[in-house]
Amino acid sequence: MSVTFDRFHNEIKVGNRVIDSESNQIGVISEIHNGKLSGLELRLSECVRLEGIEHKLIPAKLMKIEKDN
């Protein structure tokens, strides 16, 4: 499972609810495209897709808005 970190260094993964700090869009992570990137490269690349949003987002600009169960 792909895991990366949000702007506050909280772990985020598929299924987490997040908000984009630039557009204020709220959504659930549907995919994280990690390729062969290191942790920092992944956090700074457009690799996260939210349900219902066409373009990919940068994890460092996302904020997790719910706790894991």
All heavy atoms as TSV, in Angstrom:
chain	resi	resn	atom	element	x	y	z
A	1	MET	N	N	0.847	-1.185	0.000
A	1	MET	CA	C	0.000	0.000	0.000
A	1	MET	C	C	0.888	1.242	0.000
A	1	MET	O	O	1.852	1.327	0.740
A	1	MET	CB	C	-0.904	-0.010	1.226
A	1	MET	CG	C	-1.732	1.258	1.342
A	1	MET	SD	S	-2.720	1.362	2.843
A	1	MET	CE	C	-3.954	0.157	2.451
A	2	SER	N	N	0.541	2.191	-0.805
A	2	SER	CA	C	1.294	3.440	-0.878
A	2	SER	C	C	0.917	4.363	0.269
A	2	SER	O	O	-0.254	4.531	0.587
A	2	SER	CB	C	1.014	4.150	-2.201
A	2	SER	OG	O	1.493	3.387	-3.265
A	3	VAL	N	N	1.933	4.943	0.860
A	3	VAL	CA	C	1.759	5.876	1.963
A	3	VAL	C	C	2.658	7.072	1.692
A	3	VAL	O	O	3.767	6.935	1.202
A	3	VAL	CB	C	2.157	5.214	3.307
A	3	VAL	CG1	C	2.141	6.221	4.429
A	3	VAL	CG2	C	1.250	4.058	3.626
A	4	THR	N	N	2.172	8.256	2.002
A	4	THR	CA	C	2.981	9.464	1.922
A	4	THR	C	C	2.580	10.359	3.085
A	4	THR	O	O	1.875	9.913	3.992
A	4	THR	CB	C	2.840	10.163	0.541
A	4	THR	OG1	O	3.776	11.231	0.454
A	4	THR	CG2	C	1.433	10.659	0.292
A	5	PHE	N	N	3.029	11.607	3.096
A	5	PHE	CA	C	2.779	12.479	4.236
A	5	PHE	C	C	2.224	13.823	3.784
A	5	PHE	O	O	2.636	14.357	2.765
A	5	PHE	CB	C	4.072	12.670	5.034
A	5	PHE	CG	C	4.555	11.378	5.623
A	5	PHE	CD1	C	5.403	10.554	4.912
A	5	PHE	CD2	C	4.114	10.967	6.861
A	5	PHE	CE1	C	5.829	9.343	5.432
A	5	PHE	CE2	C	4.529	9.759	7.397
A	5	PHE	CZ	C	5.383	8.939	6.678
A	6	ASP	N	N	1.282	14.375	4.572
A	6	ASP	CA	C	0.657	15.655	4.241
A	6	ASP	C	C	1.546	16.820	4.662
A	6	ASP	O	O	2.688	16.625	5.091
A	6	ASP	CB	C	-0.744	15.757	4.856
A	6	ASP	CG	C	-0.765	15.912	6.371
A	6	ASP	OD1	O	0.307	16.018	7.004
A	6	ASP	OD2	O	-1.875	15.938	6.931
A	7	ARG	N	N	1.046	18.038	4.576
A	7	ARG	CA	C	1.854	19.228	4.870
A	7	ARG	C	C	2.300	19.307	6.318
A	7	ARG	O	O	3.262	19.984	6.651
A	7	ARG	CB	C	1.118	20.497	4.452
A	7	ARG	CG	C	-0.054	20.865	5.336
A	7	ARG	CD	C	-0.785	22.089	4.868
A	7	ARG	NE	N	0.104	23.240	4.897
A	7	ARG	CZ	C	-0.096	24.346	4.224
A	7	ARG	NH1	N	-1.167	24.467	3.480
A	7	ARG	NH2	N	0.741	25.336	4.299
A	8	PHE	N	N	1.612	18.606	7.219
A	8	PHE	CA	C	1.977	18.595	8.634
A	8	PHE	C	C	2.658	17.287	9.035
A	8	PHE	O	O	2.744	16.962	10.213
A	8	PHE	CB	C	0.745	18.841	9.504
A	8	PHE	CG	C	0.107	20.176	9.225
A	8	PHE	CD1	C	-1.139	20.251	8.634
A	8	PHE	CD2	C	0.767	21.354	9.531
A	8	PHE	CE1	C	-1.728	21.479	8.364
A	8	PHE	CE2	C	0.184	22.591	9.260
A	8	PHE	CZ	C	-1.062	22.650	8.673
A	9	HIS	N	N	3.111	16.534	8.035
A	9	HIS	CA	C	3.834	15.270	8.222
A	9	HIS	C	C	2.970	14.171	8.837
A	9	HIS	O	O	3.489	13.260	9.472
A	9	HIS	CB	C	5.128	15.480	9.013
A	9	HIS	CG	C	6.041	16.469	8.367
A	9	HIS	ND1	N	6.840	16.147	7.301
A	9	HIS	CD2	C	6.239	17.783	8.596
A	9	HIS	CE1	C	7.513	17.217	6.917
A	9	HIS	NE2	N	7.156	18.230	7.678
A	10	ASN	N	N	1.646	14.263	8.649
A	10	ASN	CA	C	0.755	13.171	9.041
A	10	ASN	C	C	0.754	12.148	7.912
A	10	ASN	O	O	0.713	12.510	6.741
A	10	ASN	CB	C	-0.685	13.670	9.233
A	10	ASN	CG	C	-0.799	14.650	10.369
A	10	ASN	OD1	O	-0.368	14.380	11.475
A	10	ASN	ND2	N	-1.369	15.811	10.084
A	11	GLU	N	N	0.768	10.874	8.266
A	11	GLU	CA	C	0.727	9.815	7.264
A	11	GLU	C	C	-0.638	9.833	6.567
A	11	GLU	O	O	-1.673	9.892	7.234
A	11	GLU	CB	C	0.940	8.474	7.953
A	11	GLU	CG	C	0.986	7.303	7.009
A	11	GLU	CD	C	1.239	6.009	7.740
A	11	GLU	OE1	O	2.415	5.706	8.012
A	11	GLU	OE2	O	0.240	5.313	8.050
A	12	ILE	N	N	-0.631	9.806	5.236
A	12	ILE	CA	C	-1.882	9.711	4.473
A	12	ILE	C	C	-1.781	8.533	3.519
A	12	ILE	O	O	-0.705	8.219	3.013
A	12	ILE	CB	C	-2.223	11.018	3.713
A	12	ILE	CG1	C	-1.094	11.460	2.792
A	12	ILE	CG2	C	-2.612	12.118	4.691
A	12	ILE	CD1	C	-1.432	12.661	1.907
A	13	LYS	N	N	-2.927	7.875	3.310
A	13	LYS	CA	C	-2.982	6.711	2.435
A	13	LYS	C	C	-4.356	6.637	1.794
A	13	LYS	O	O	-5.253	7.432	2.114
A	13	LYS	CB	C	-2.670	5.445	3.222
A	13	LYS	CG	C	-3.572	5.222	4.405
A	13	LYS	CD	C	-3.079	4.093	5.261
A	13	LYS	CE	C	-3.928	4.022	6.519
A	13	LYS	NZ	N	-3.340	3.247	7.560
A	14	VAL	N	N	-4.526	5.691	0.888
A	14	VAL	CA	C	-5.804	5.518	0.199
A	14	VAL	C	C	-6.910	5.336	1.233
A	14	VAL	O	O	-6.762	4.605	2.208
A	14	VAL	CB	C	-5.746	4.301	-0.757
A	14	VAL	CG1	C	-7.110	4.006	-1.348
A	14	VAL	CG2	C	-4.737	4.561	-1.871
A	15	GLY	N	N	-8.012	6.063	1.035
A	15	GLY	CA	C	-9.149	6.002	1.945
A	15	GLY	C	C	-9.215	7.143	2.939
A	15	GLY	O	O	-10.250	7.359	3.562
A	16	ASN	N	N	-8.099	7.885	3.115
A	16	ASN	CA	C	-8.103	9.019	4.037
A	16	ASN	C	C	-8.816	10.216	3.427
A	16	ASN	O	O	-8.732	10.463	2.235
A	16	ASN	CB	C	-6.684	9.448	4.403
A	16	ASN	CG	C	-5.987	8.523	5.370
A	16	ASN	OD1	O	-4.795	8.309	5.250
A	16	ASN	ND2	N	-6.691	7.979	6.343
A	17	ARG	N	N	-9.512	10.961	4.262
A	17	ARG	CA	C	-10.190	12.196	3.857
A	17	ARG	C	C	-9.223	13.349	4.072
A	17	ARG	O	O	-8.645	13.492	5.154
A	17	ARG	CB	C	-11.448	12.366	4.696
A	17	ARG	CG	C	-12.375	13.436	4.249
A	17	ARG	CD	C	-13.659	13.308	5.075
A	17	ARG	NE	N	-14.483	14.444	4.907
A	17	ARG	CZ	C	-15.472	14.540	4.004
A	17	ARG	NH1	N	-15.714	13.530	3.218
A	17	ARG	NH2	N	-16.189	15.627	3.912
A	18	VAL	N	N	-9.052	14.172	3.028
A	18	VAL	CA	C	-8.091	15.274	3.071
A	18	VAL	C	C	-8.700	16.531	2.457
A	18	VAL	O	O	-9.718	16.466	1.770
A	18	VAL	CB	C	-6.780	14.925	2.316
A	18	VAL	CG1	C	-6.036	13.797	2.993
A	18	VAL	CG2	C	-7.050	14.601	0.856
A	19	ILE	N	N	-8.040	17.666	2.706
A	19	ILE	CA	C	-8.417	18.919	2.073
A	19	ILE	C	C	-7.184	19.484	1.388
A	19	ILE	O	O	-6.080	19.408	1.925
A	19	ILE	CB	C	-9.012	19.926	3.095
A	19	ILE	CG1	C	-9.496	21.200	2.398
A	19	ILE	CG2	C	-8.029	20.235	4.202
A	19	ILE	CD1	C	-10.327	22.120	3.285
A	20	ASP	N	N	-7.371	20.007	0.188
A	20	ASP	CA	C	-6.288	20.653	-0.555
A	20	ASP	C	C	-6.172	22.081	-0.055
A	20	ASP	O	O	-7.138	22.848	-0.097
A	20	ASP	CB	C	-6.595	20.619	-2.052
A	20	ASP	CG	C	-5.528	21.293	-2.898
A	20	ASP	OD1	O	-4.381	21.425	-2.440
A	20	ASP	OD2	O	-5.844	21.689	-4.034
A	21	SER	N	N	-5.003	22.469	0.425
A	21	SER	CA	C	-4.811	23.790	1.023
A	21	SER	C	C	-4.907	24.930	0.012
A	21	SER	O	O	-5.144	26.069	0.395
A	21	SER	CB	C	-3.469	23.866	1.745
A	21	SER	OG	O	-2.405	23.708	0.835
A	22	GLU	N	N	-4.741	24.647	-1.275
A	22	GLU	CA	C	-4.818	25.709	-2.282
A	22	GLU	C	C	-6.236	25.930	-2.795
A	22	GLU	O	O	-6.681	27.054	-2.941
A	22	GLU	CB	C	-3.883	25.387	-3.446
A	22	GLU	CG	C	-2.423	25.477	-3.053
A	22	GLU	CD	C	-1.497	25.308	-4.229
A	22	GLU	OE1	O	-1.906	24.733	-5.261
A	22	GLU	OE2	O	-0.354	25.760	-4.110
A	23	SER	N	N	-6.958	24.850	-3.077
A	23	SER	CA	C	-8.290	24.988	-3.672
A	23	SER	C	C	-9.424	24.792	-2.662
A	23	SER	O	O	-10.582	25.014	-2.984
A	23	SER	CB	C	-8.459	23.967	-4.791
A	23	SER	OG	O	-8.479	22.651	-4.255
A	24	ASN	N	N	-9.090	24.331	-1.462
A	24	ASN	CA	C	-10.066	23.996	-0.418
A	24	ASN	C	C	-11.006	22.867	-0.820
A	24	ASN	O	O	-12.076	22.724	-0.232
A	24	ASN	CB	C	-10.857	25.230	0.016
A	24	ASN	CG	C	-9.991	26.241	0.718
A	24	ASN	OD1	O	-9.063	25.877	1.440
A	24	ASN	ND2	N	-10.256	27.507	0.503
A	25	GLN	N	N	-10.602	22.063	-1.803
A	25	GLN	CA	C	-11.393	20.895	-2.182
A	25	GLN	C	C	-11.190	19.808	-1.134
A	25	GLN	O	O	-10.072	19.552	-0.699
A	25	GLN	CB	C	-10.964	20.356	-3.545
A	25	GLN	CG	C	-11.324	21.258	-4.693
A	25	GLN	CD	C	-10.840	20.680	-6.007
A	25	GLN	OE1	O	-9.647	20.443	-6.179
A	25	GLN	NE2	N	-11.760	20.450	-6.916
A	26	ILE	N	N	-12.292	19.164	-0.750
A	26	ILE	CA	C	-12.246	18.068	0.211
A	26	ILE	C	C	-12.555	16.790	-0.538
A	26	ILE	O	O	-13.440	16.751	-1.391
A	26	ILE	CB	C	-13.272	18.277	1.338
A	26	ILE	CG1	C	-12.916	19.521	2.149
A	26	ILE	CG2	C	-13.342	17.047	2.241
A	26	ILE	CD1	C	-13.946	19.898	3.189
A	27	GLY	N	N	-11.826	15.740	-0.232
A	27	GLY	CA	C	-12.076	14.473	-0.893
A	27	GLY	C	C	-11.389	13.320	-0.198
A	27	GLY	O	O	-10.641	13.492	0.764
A	28	VAL	N	N	-11.662	12.135	-0.715
A	28	VAL	CA	C	-11.082	10.905	-0.204
A	28	VAL	C	C	-10.021	10.437	-1.194
A	28	VAL	O	O	-10.265	10.411	-2.402
A	28	VAL	CB	C	-12.171	9.820	-0.023
A	28	VAL	CG1	C	-11.557	8.495	0.389
A	28	VAL	CG2	C	-13.208	10.280	0.990
A	29	ILE	N	N	-8.860	10.081	-0.689
A	29	ILE	CA	C	-7.778	9.623	-1.562
A	29	ILE	C	C	-8.173	8.300	-2.202
A	29	ILE	O	O	-8.503	7.329	-1.510
A	29	ILE	CB	C	-6.465	9.461	-0.774
A	29	ILE	CG1	C	-6.027	10.803	-0.212
A	29	ILE	CG2	C	-5.375	8.854	-1.659
A	29	ILE	CD1	C	-4.806	10.732	0.700
A	30	SER	N	N	-8.141	8.267	-3.543
A	30	SER	CA	C	-8.463	7.039	-4.266
A	30	SER	C	C	-7.217	6.345	-4.787
A	30	SER	O	O	-7.222	5.130	-4.970
A	30	SER	CB	C	-9.426	7.329	-5.420
A	30	SER	OG	O	-8.837	8.214	-6.351
A	31	GLU	N	N	-6.147	7.107	-5.031
A	31	GLU	CA	C	-4.908	6.524	-5.546
A	31	GLU	C	C	-3.709	7.353	-5.112
A	31	GLU	O	O	-3.813	8.575	-4.983
A	31	GLU	CB	C	-4.900	6.514	-7.080
A	31	GLU	CG	C	-5.933	5.637	-7.731
A	31	GLU	CD	C	-5.860	5.741	-9.244
A	31	GLU	OE1	O	-4.835	5.318	-9.815
A	31	GLU	OE2	O	-6.816	6.261	-9.831
A	32	ILE	N	N	-2.592	6.670	-4.904
A	32	ILE	CA	C	-1.300	7.326	-4.719
A	32	ILE	C	C	-0.351	6.655	-5.699
A	32	ILE	O	O	-0.081	5.463	-5.590
A	32	ILE	CB	C	-0.766	7.201	-3.283
A	32	ILE	CG1	C	-1.727	7.859	-2.291
A	32	ILE	CG2	C	0.626	7.824	-3.177
A	32	ILE	CD1	C	-1.341	7.679	-0.833
A	33	HIS	N	N	0.109	7.396	-6.684
A	33	HIS	CA	C	1.007	6.872	-7.711
A	33	HIS	C	C	2.437	7.121	-7.263
A	33	HIS	O	O	2.945	8.225	-7.374
A	33	HIS	CB	C	0.756	7.569	-9.052
A	33	HIS	CG	C	-0.636	7.389	-9.542
A	33	HIS	ND1	N	-1.036	6.269	-10.228
A	33	HIS	CD2	C	-1.728	8.171	-9.429
A	33	HIS	CE1	C	-2.311	6.374	-10.532
A	33	HIS	NE2	N	-2.766	7.532	-10.051
A	34	ASN	N	N	3.099	6.082	-6.741
A	34	ASN	CA	C	4.427	6.311	-6.186
A	34	ASN	C	C	5.565	6.029	-7.149
A	34	ASN	O	O	6.670	6.495	-6.930
A	34	ASN	CB	C	4.623	5.535	-4.890
A	34	ASN	CG	C	4.556	4.045	-5.072
A	34	ASN	OD1	O	4.288	3.546	-6.157
A	34	ASN	ND2	N	4.784	3.325	-4.007
A	35	GLY	N	N	5.342	5.288	-8.213
A	35	GLY	CA	C	6.431	4.985	-9.132
A	35	GLY	C	C	7.618	4.457	-8.359
A	35	GLY	O	O	7.488	3.586	-7.519
A	36	LYS	N	N	8.783	4.997	-8.611
A	36	LYS	CA	C	9.988	4.593	-7.877
A	36	LYS	C	C	10.592	5.805	-7.182
A	36	LYS	O	O	11.804	5.980	-7.136
A	36	LYS	CB	C	10.993	3.962	-8.837
A	36	LYS	CG	C	10.495	2.673	-9.432
A	36	LYS	CD	C	11.526	2.024	-10.295
A	36	LYS	CE	C	10.979	0.719	-10.851
A	36	LYS	NZ	N	11.958	0.003	-11.643
A	37	LEU	N	N	9.729	6.647	-6.624
A	37	LEU	CA	C	10.178	7.880	-5.986
A	37	LEU	C	C	10.554	7.638	-4.529
A	37	LEU	O	O	9.966	6.794	-3.852
A	37	LEU	CB	C	9.079	8.937	-6.054
A	37	LEU	CG	C	8.591	9.329	-7.444
A	37	LEU	CD1	C	7.408	10.280	-7.337
A	37	LEU	CD2	C	9.704	9.948	-8.258
A	38	SER	N	N	11.510	8.410	-4.043
A	38	SER	CA	C	11.860	8.363	-2.619
A	38	SER	C	C	10.742	9.042	-1.829
A	38	SER	O	O	9.846	9.666	-2.403
A	38	SER	CB	C	13.180	9.095	-2.381
A	38	SER	OG	O	13.005	10.496	-2.539
A	39	GLY	N	N	10.802	8.962	-0.511
A	39	GLY	CA	C	9.776	9.564	0.332
A	39	GLY	C	C	9.593	11.048	0.100
A	39	GLY	O	O	8.472	11.536	-0.038
A	40	LEU	N	N	10.691	11.799	0.039
A	40	LEU	CA	C	10.609	13.243	-0.171
A	40	LEU	C	C	10.130	13.566	-1.577
A	40	LEU	O	O	9.285	14.449	-1.766
A	40	LEU	CB	C	11.959	13.910	0.094
A	40	LEU	CG	C	11.985	15.429	-0.085
A	40	LEU	CD1	C	10.986	16.098	0.850
A	40	LEU	CD2	C	13.386	15.966	0.133
A	41	GLU	N	N	10.636	12.848	-2.579
A	41	GLU	CA	C	10.204	13.075	-3.962
A	41	GLU	C	C	8.714	12.813	-4.102
A	41	GLU	O	O	8.005	13.565	-4.762
A	41	GLU	CB	C	10.982	12.176	-4.928
A	41	GLU	CG	C	12.436	12.522	-5.071
A	41	GLU	CD	C	13.207	11.492	-5.872
A	41	GLU	OE1	O	12.864	10.296	-5.811
A	41	GLU	OE2	O	14.156	11.894	-6.550
A	42	LEU	N	N	8.236	11.754	-3.456
A	42	LEU	CA	C	6.815	11.418	-3.508
A	42	LEU	C	C	5.977	12.523	-2.870
A	42	LEU	O	O	4.973	12.949	-3.419
A	42	LEU	CB	C	6.572	10.089	-2.788
A	42	LEU	CG	C	5.158	9.559	-2.783
A	42	LEU	CD1	C	4.692	9.258	-4.202
A	42	LEU	CD2	C	5.063	8.308	-1.930
A	43	ARG	N	N	6.424	13.029	-1.730
A	43	ARG	CA	C	5.678	14.066	-1.003
A	43	ARG	C	C	5.566	15.365	-1.795
A	43	ARG	O	O	4.626	16.133	-1.627
A	43	ARG	CB	C	6.366	14.319	0.337
A	43	ARG	CG	C	5.569	15.188	1.249
A	43	ARG	CD	C	6.137	15.155	2.657
A	43	ARG	NE	N	5.399	16.100	3.453
A	43	ARG	CZ	C	5.813	17.330	3.726
A	43	ARG	NH1	N	6.976	17.747	3.309
A	43	ARG	NH2	N	5.057	18.136	4.434
A	44	LEU	N	N	6.544	15.615	-2.689
A	44	LEU	CA	C	6.574	16.867	-3.440
A	44	LEU	C	C	6.108	16.733	-4.889
A	44	LEU	O	O	6.129	17.703	-5.633
A	44	LEU	CB	C	7.993	17.453	-3.401
A	44	LEU	CG	C	8.520	17.791	-2.003
A	44	LEU	CD1	C	9.965	18.248	-2.078
A	44	LEU	CD2	C	7.651	18.820	-1.317
A	45	SER	N	N	5.675	15.545	-5.296
A	45	SER	CA	C	5.237	15.349	-6.681
A	45	SER	C	C	3.714	15.264	-6.765
A	45	SER	O	O	3.036	14.990	-5.776
A	45	SER	CB	C	5.850	14.070	-7.253
A	45	SER	OG	O	5.316	12.935	-6.604
A	46	GLU	N	N	3.175	15.501	-7.950
A	46	GLU	CA	C	1.728	15.377	-8.172
A	46	GLU	C	C	1.413	13.898	-8.317
A	46	GLU	O	O	1.489	13.333	-9.402
A	46	GLU	CB	C	1.312	16.148	-9.411
A	46	GLU	CG	C	1.443	17.647	-9.252
A	46	GLU	CD	C	1.009	18.413	-10.484
A	46	GLU	OE1	O	0.829	17.809	-11.558
A	46	GLU	OE2	O	0.857	19.640	-10.368
A	47	CYS	N	N	1.057	13.260	-7.212
A	47	CYS	CA	C	0.892	11.805	-7.231
A	47	CYS	C	C	-0.382	11.310	-6.562
A	47	CYS	O	O	-0.663	10.117	-6.585
A	47	CYS	CB	C	2.106	11.147	-6.580
A	47	CYS	SG	S	2.283	11.528	-4.834
A	48	VAL	N	N	-1.166	12.195	-5.960
A	48	VAL	CA	C	-2.372	11.779	-5.229
A	48	VAL	C	C	-3.615	12.159	-6.029
A	48	VAL	O	O	-3.750	13.284	-6.487
A	48	VAL	CB	C	-2.425	12.436	-3.831
A	48	VAL	CG1	C	-3.745	12.127	-3.130
A	48	VAL	CG2	C	-1.253	11.978	-2.981
A	49	ARG	N	N	-4.507	11.196	-6.184
A	49	ARG	CA	C	-5.771	11.450	-6.861
A	49	ARG	C	C	-6.898	11.273	-5.848
A	49	ARG	O	O	-6.921	10.308	-5.091
A	49	ARG	CB	C	-5.960	10.486	-8.027
A	49	ARG	CG	C	-7.133	10.850	-8.913
A	49	ARG	CD	C	-7.261	9.938	-10.120
A	49	ARG	NE	N	-6.064	9.859	-10.919
A	49	ARG	CZ	C	-5.743	10.693	-11.920
A	49	ARG	NH1	N	-6.528	11.702	-12.200
A	49	ARG	NH2	N	-4.652	10.517	-12.615
A	50	LEU	N	N	-7.818	12.235	-5.830
A	50	LEU	CA	C	-8.988	12.162	-4.954
A	50	LEU	C	C	-10.195	11.704	-5.760
A	50	LEU	O	O	-10.291	11.997	-6.954
A	50	LEU	CB	C	-9.284	13.526	-4.327
A	50	LEU	CG	C	-8.185	14.166	-3.500
A	50	LEU	CD1	C	-8.683	15.484	-2.911
A	50	LEU	CD2	C	-7.680	13.253	-2.418
A	51	GLU	N	N	-11.115	11.036	-5.102
A	51	GLU	CA	C	-12.354	10.603	-5.755
A	51	GLU	C	C	-13.082	11.818	-6.307
A	51	GLU	O	O	-13.276	12.808	-5.605
A	51	GLU	CB	C	-13.256	9.866	-4.763
A	51	GLU	CG	C	-12.688	8.547	-4.316
A	51	GLU	CD	C	-13.543	7.863	-3.262
A	51	GLU	OE1	O	-14.621	8.381	-2.898
A	51	GLU	OE2	O	-13.117	6.800	-2.789
A	52	GLY	N	N	-13.458	11.767	-7.577
A	52	GLY	CA	C	-14.223	12.833	-8.202
A	52	GLY	C	C	-13.407	14.026	-8.668
A	52	GLY	O	O	-13.970	14.995	-9.154
A	53	ILE	N	N	-12.090	13.975	-8.517
A	53	ILE	CA	C	-11.233	15.070	-8.976
A	53	ILE	C	C	-10.297	14.514	-10.043
A	53	ILE	O	O	-9.596	13.529	-9.815
A	53	ILE	CB	C	-10.439	15.694	-7.811
A	53	ILE	CG1	C	-11.425	16.304	-6.804
A	53	ILE	CG2	C	-9.466	16.747	-8.313
A	53	ILE	CD1	C	-10.788	16.858	-5.560
A	54	GLU	N	N	-10.306	15.153	-11.193
A	54	GLU	CA	C	-9.602	14.630	-12.359
A	54	GLU	C	C	-8.075	14.710	-12.261
A	54	GLU	O	O	-7.376	13.795	-12.649
A	54	GLU	CB	C	-10.073	15.401	-13.599
A	54	GLU	CG	C	-9.728	14.737	-14.900
A	54	GLU	CD	C	-10.398	15.429	-16.051
A	54	GLU	OE1	O	-11.638	15.522	-16.065
A	54	GLU	OE2	O	-9.666	15.869	-16.946
A	55	HIS	N	N	-7.544	15.802	-11.743
A	55	HIS	CA	C	-6.094	15.991	-11.727
A	55	HIS	C	C	-5.467	15.438	-10.444
A	55	HIS	O	O	-6.152	15.204	-9.449
A	55	HIS	CB	C	-5.752	17.479	-11.879
A	55	HIS	CG	C	-6.347	18.333	-10.814
A	55	HIS	ND1	N	-7.666	18.745	-10.841
A	55	HIS	CD2	C	-5.828	18.832	-9.670
A	55	HIS	CE1	C	-7.916	19.467	-9.767
A	55	HIS	NE2	N	-6.827	19.536	-9.036
A	56	LYS	N	N	-4.153	15.235	-10.491
A	56	LYS	CA	C	-3.413	14.738	-9.335
A	56	LYS	C	C	-2.972	15.916	-8.470
A	56	LYS	O	O	-2.762	17.015	-8.960
A	56	LYS	CB	C	-2.198	13.940	-9.784
A	56	LYS	CG	C	-2.556	12.667	-10.501
A	56	LYS	CD	C	-1.305	11.944	-10.933
A	56	LYS	CE	C	-1.658	10.749	-11.789
A	56	LYS	NZ	N	-0.450	10.124	-12.346
A	57	LEU	N	N	-2.834	15.652	-7.180
A	57	LEU	CA	C	-2.458	16.682	-6.214
A	57	LEU	C	C	-1.125	16.344	-5.553
A	57	LEU	O	O	-0.689	15.198	-5.557
A	57	LEU	CB	C	-3.545	16.812	-5.154
A	57	LEU	CG	C	-4.936	17.166	-5.686
A	57	LEU	CD1	C	-5.979	17.001	-4.593
A	57	LEU	CD2	C	-4.960	18.572	-6.233
A	58	ILE	N	N	-0.508	17.357	-4.961
A	58	ILE	CA	C	0.769	17.206	-4.275
A	58	ILE	C	C	0.498	16.931	-2.789
A	58	ILE	O	O	-0.171	17.734	-2.128
A	58	ILE	CB	C	1.616	18.483	-4.443
A	58	ILE	CG1	C	1.894	18.727	-5.919
A	58	ILE	CG2	C	2.900	18.401	-3.632
A	58	ILE	CD1	C	2.506	20.071	-6.232
A	59	PRO	N	N	1.003	15.824	-2.247
A	59	PRO	CA	C	0.739	15.502	-0.838
A	59	PRO	C	C	1.121	16.616	0.138
A	59	PRO	O	O	0.420	16.833	1.125
A	59	PRO	CB	C	1.605	14.258	-0.595
A	59	PRO	CG	C	1.745	13.633	-1.930
A	59	PRO	CD	C	1.776	14.776	-2.903
A	60	ALA	N	N	2.217	17.339	-0.132
A	60	ALA	CA	C	2.664	18.399	0.777
A	60	ALA	C	C	1.683	19.568	0.838
A	60	ALA	O	O	1.804	20.419	1.712
A	60	ALA	CB	C	4.050	18.890	0.372
A	61	LYS	N	N	0.710	19.604	-0.067
A	61	LYS	CA	C	-0.303	20.668	-0.054
A	61	LYS	C	C	-1.643	20.160	0.479
A	61	LYS	O	O	-2.623	20.884	0.486
A	61	LYS	CB	C	-0.471	21.248	-1.454
A	61	LYS	CG	C	0.786	21.962	-1.923
A	61	LYS	CD	C	0.601	22.593	-3.263
A	61	LYS	CE	C	1.888	23.294	-3.679
A	61	LYS	NZ	N	1.762	23.899	-4.989
A	62	LEU	N	N	-1.667	18.905	0.926
A	62	LEU	CA	C	-2.893	18.327	1.474
A	62	LEU	C	C	-2.837	18.344	2.992
A	62	LEU	O	O	-1.764	18.370	3.591
A	62	LEU	CB	C	-3.045	16.873	1.001
A	62	LEU	CG	C	-3.191	16.658	-0.492
A	62	LEU	CD1	C	-3.217	15.173	-0.808
A	62	LEU	CD2	C	-4.432	17.348	-1.039
A	63	MET	N	N	-4.025	18.332	3.614
A	63	MET	CA	C	-4.132	18.259	5.067
A	63	MET	C	C	-5.128	17.151	5.401
A	63	MET	O	O	-6.274	17.173	4.932
A	63	MET	CB	C	-4.623	19.578	5.642
A	63	MET	CG	C	-3.660	20.721	5.415
A	63	MET	SD	S	-4.282	22.302	5.999
A	63	MET	CE	C	-5.465	22.710	4.720
A	64	LYS	N	N	-4.702	16.215	6.186
A	64	LYS	CA	C	-5.565	15.118	6.629
A	64	LYS	C	C	-6.605	15.697	7.572
A	64	LYS	O	O	-6.276	16.460	8.484
A	64	LYS	CB	C	-4.711	14.066	7.320
A	64	LYS	CG	C	-5.423	12.801	7.668
A	64	LYS	CD	C	-4.388	11.827	8.212
A	64	LYS	CE	C	-4.989	10.521	8.565
A	64	LYS	NZ	N	-3.955	9.601	9.084
A	65	ILE	N	N	-7.893	15.336	7.378
A	65	ILE	CA	C	-8.932	15.918	8.230
A	65	ILE	C	C	-9.692	14.894	9.055
A	65	ILE	O	O	-10.734	15.191	9.602
A	65	ILE	CB	C	-9.924	16.783	7.406
A	65	ILE	CG1	C	-10.550	16.012	6.267
A	65	ILE	CG2	C	-9.220	18.014	6.882
A	65	ILE	CD1	C	-11.614	16.795	5.518
A	66	GLU	N	N	-9.143	13.679	9.143
A	66	GLU	CA	C	-9.755	12.695	10.033
A	66	GLU	C	C	-8.680	11.763	10.548
A	66	GLU	O	O	-7.640	11.587	9.933
A	66	GLU	CB	C	-10.840	11.894	9.322
A	66	GLU	CG	C	-10.325	11.004	8.215
A	66	GLU	CD	C	-11.420	10.206	7.544
A	66	GLU	OE1	O	-12.606	10.510	7.752
A	66	GLU	OE2	O	-11.085	9.303	6.805
A	67	LYS	N	N	-8.927	11.184	11.685
A	67	LYS	CA	C	-7.983	10.245	12.276
A	67	LYS	C	C	-8.224	8.869	11.690
A	67	LYS	O	O	-9.336	8.526	11.301
A	67	LYS	CB	C	-8.170	10.188	13.780
A	67	LYS	CG	C	-7.789	11.463	14.482
A	67	LYS	CD	C	-7.932	11.290	15.974
A	67	LYS	CE	C	-7.574	12.576	16.682
A	67	LYS	NZ	N	-7.700	12.446	18.131
A	68	ASP	N	N	-7.163	8.041	11.652
A	68	ASP	CA	C	-7.303	6.644	11.259
A	68	ASP	C	C	-8.007	5.896	12.374
A	68	ASP	O	O	-7.847	6.189	13.541
A	68	ASP	CB	C	-5.944	5.998	11.003
A	68	ASP	CG	C	-5.299	6.530	9.734
A	68	ASP	OD1	O	-6.032	6.813	8.761
A	68	ASP	OD2	O	-4.069	6.652	9.710
A	69	ASN	N	N	-8.777	4.882	11.986
A	69	ASN	CA	C	-9.467	4.055	12.988
A	69	ASN	C	C	-8.536	3.018	13.542
A	69	ASN	O	O	-7.679	2.525	13.002
A	69	ASN	CB	C	-10.690	3.370	12.378
A	69	ASN	CG	C	-11.760	4.385	12.027
A	69	ASN	OD1	O	-11.852	5.434	12.666
A	69	ASN	ND2	N	-12.534	4.086	11.028
